Amino acid sequence: MRIGLLTEGGYPYVSGDARLWCDRLVRGLGQHEFDVYALSRSQHQEDEGWIPLPPNVRRVRTAPLWMAEDDEAVLGRRARRRFTECFGELAAVLSGGTEGAPIAAKGSSADTSTSEADRFANALYGLAELAREEGGLVGALRSEAAVRTLERACRAPGAHRAAREARVPDLLAVAAHLERALRPLSLDWYEDAGLGAVDLCHAASGGPAALPGLLARHFTGVPLLVTEYGVRLRTHYLTAPDAPPAVRSLLAAFHGRLAAEAYARAEIVTSGNTHARRWQERCGADREKLRTVYPGMDARPFAEVGESPECAEPDTLVWVGRVEPAKDLVSLLHAFAEIRKRQPKTRLRIVGTPAGSEGTAYLGHCRTLAAQLFPDEAEGPHADGDNPVSFEEIGGPELPAPADAYASGAVTVLSSVVEGFPVSLVEAMLCGRVTVSTDVGAVVEVIGGTGLVVPPRNPRALAEACVALLRDPERRARLGAAARARALELFTVEQNIEAFHGIYLEIVSRAPIRRVVLDEAGAPLPFAVPAEDHVPIRWAAPSPSLVTRDGPGWATGRPVRATTPVPAPEGAR
């Protein structure tokens, strides 16, 4: 079949979110064709270029979210009126205003919520239809009329207090953000030769990546699958704490409504762990649509270490990851001070690179703290000191690869206060290493019963767990073997690809037939590309002797071209 893969700030660019996961998915499903529709985030990302693409990527279309040239579409009087009505309705939903809103029965909260969702959807698709007819809405969304419409909605009766207090700079900031977020409305991706020609749209994240899938579903009926390894709405909440209250309120309402619309229209919504899945439920996703598909990791680089657990240094702890405040290395260093009192020969290897300028400053702070907690220790007056804490990076002569970092220690430690899916823990598990982790994010779900878990920001508990494992080599070996078995069962590339392959077939099998596609011989094909293309048979018209009078009408009647939608027969729904 043909998949329309929708990305934002990631694949196929060299840098970006979910790049590695998307590449593994596309390469693993070589029997399917992929059309990639990518939204870029910056000029730098576009200048870096794309990663090498496999042959089953049939087409790549890109559009920037970081800039947009004015489409120069001049709206007539009727089009301007439609824009004002649709954008005004959208703004009214975001501000909480009741002017023009339908009355919910008996004030029911459920009815009110449904009514608000319908108003948002009608406004969103109304703008999309107008953009399609007029050739774009970039100029209209940037216009003074859009700002005035937003201001009227914020001043309307029933608007939230934060919206009513919005000042002109706040309104300008919100209007600019909405213009960027709604740029996919003005793209020419939704014709029959574009997303209308795929069998399924797969959005690699929520937010802007899911919006083209919603529009393709609205215009051409293409089913939608949404995958979130990090819930975009949660990310928005965490990354906009310093904005003025009015800006936070209006943008949170927009992203919340967009997420709820994507969850409602998608056939299936997948998450990378139950922690993200609970967030999706809170944001309005139907529990029956939710599936958990763990990220797939390549186990091959860790196989040699995982099959040789005896190579570990029995008195060494290892931490691997990006150096940033959320990893709480300060608590780890204080915990290690307690460990050294009980196990004087223990060493700690901190392996990682700083994440941006904040990470660089934090790394400097941790180095200073380590020097204060552990002055250079020497065996005699003429011997050089040797600090038990080392700060290293992967790629050097001692640690050429991540597997070498995990191989150097008997216990892998995670001390984070915030964590999504803990990749470093899975890598350690693939290496057969026992882990001590803080109870954050999806940590407990990942390790199961194969490691020790302690509360975050608790150096004493972290130290006691590490000491317990350092003193019990048999327990370390037993838990390490169990961790490797669990990782190989749940977190490999193969299981991830197999899960999505099944989901693709499930969605397409339930979707109504939108068109009949003809092959070279003029026979109908049920998919744009056969779903099981590796099966050694050719899709061809049945021989006349096999056609019965009771056969389905779509198979025996006169076929039509793919660009002409045809109603699906009742038996195919």
C-alpha positions, 0 to 999 in steps of 0.5 A: 500500500502507499503511506503518506508519512507526515512529519514536522521538524524531522524526517527526512532532514538530517537533524530533527525529531523522530528522524531515526524512528521514521527511517527505521520504519520506512526501511523496515516496511520495504513492501510498502511505498511511502510519500513523505510530506515534511514541514521544516522548522528552520533555514539551518535544518533545510541547509543541512539536507536530507538523510539518504532515502531508501528506494520505497520512498516514492516522493518527498514534498516539503514546506517551511513552518519558519517562514512563508511568503505572502501568497498574494491571494486577494480576497473578494468581498464575499471571501473576506466575509467568509474569512471573518466568520470562520476566523472569528468563530475559531477565535471565539472558541479559543477565548471562551466567548459565547457570542454566536455559539449554539446553546447546549441542552440544560447546560450539560458539560458533556454537551458543551464540550461537544459543541465547542469541539464542533465549533472549532472543527467547523471553523478550521475546515471552513478556513481550509476550504476557503484557502483551497478556493482562494489559493491560500490564506497567508496574507489574510491570517497576517492582516490587521483584520485578523488581529481585530477579529481576535480582539473582538472575540477576546472582548465578547461576552463570556470570554475568559478573564485571561483573554479579556485582559489581552493587550495589543502585544499579546494579540499580535503574538497570538495572531502570529502564532496562529498564522504559523500553525495554520500554514498547512491550510494554504498548501497544495498537498490535498489534491487527488494527485497528492495526499488524495492518492495515498491509502493511509496518512501516518502523522509522526507526531501531533500538532502541525504534523497531524493537520495535513492528515486532518485536511486530507481526511476532510477533502478526500477521505484518507484514513489517519493514524497519529503516533506520538512518542512525546505528547505535543500538547504536554510539550507546549505546556512545558515550553511556554511558562514565561509567556503572558497569561493571555498568550498562554491561555489562548495558545493552550486552547488552540493546541488543546482543540487541535489535539482533540480534533486529531484524536477524534478524527484518527482511526488509531492513536499510538503512543510510545508508552503508557505515560504518554498514553495517559496524557492522550486520554486526558487530552481527549483521546478515546481509550478504544482508539489508543495503542501502545507501540514501544520505540524500536531500537537496534539491538545489534550494536549491543549484542556482543556486550550483552552476551558477555556480561562478565566484562563489566568492572565490578566496582564501577557505576555508569551514567549515560545521556545528555548533560542537562539540569533535568538529569539531576547529576547533582543528586547523583554526585551527592549519592556517590559521596554516600556510596564511597563511604560504604564502598571506597573502591567504587568509581563513577563514569559520567558519559555524555555531551551537554545539551546546548548552552544550558547543558554546558553551564550545568556540566561545568557546575557538576565538574566543580561539585565533583572536585569539591566532593572528591578531592584528588586521592593519592596512595602516597605523598609522591603519587598523582591524585585520582578523582573517582568521578570521570566526565567523558564523551562517546567517540574517544579512544576509551569509549568509541561506541555507546556499548563500550560505555555500558560495558565499562560498568556493573551498574547503570544509573539514571537520576533524572527528575523528568524523563519521557521514554528512557533510551539509555535504560533500554540500551543498558538492558540490551547490554545485560546491565542491571539498572538503578533509576528514579521513578519518573516518566516511563521508567517503571514501565520500561524496566519492569522488575529487572532493576531497582527504582527509587524516588527522584531527588533522593540521594540517600535512596539512590545510594542505598540501591547502588550499594545493594547491587554492588555488594551482590554480584549474583543478583546483578547477573540475574537482573541483568539477564532478565533485563536483556531478555525483556529489552529483546522482547519489547523494545527492538526495531523488529517489534516496532515495525511489525506492530505498525505493519499490522496497524496499517493493514487493520486501518485500511481493511476497515476504511471504505473504498474511495476509488478503484485503481486500475493496473496496466492491464485495466484490472482493478487494484484494491490498494494504490500498492498491494498491501502484501507486495512480497507475495509471489503472485500478480494482481490481475483480473480474474479469468472469465470462468471465475466471474460469477453473476453474484460477484460484487458490483465494483469488480464486475462493473465498468471500472473508473479512474482513480481520480474519480471518487466512487461510493463504496458498496455496502459489503465493503464497508 
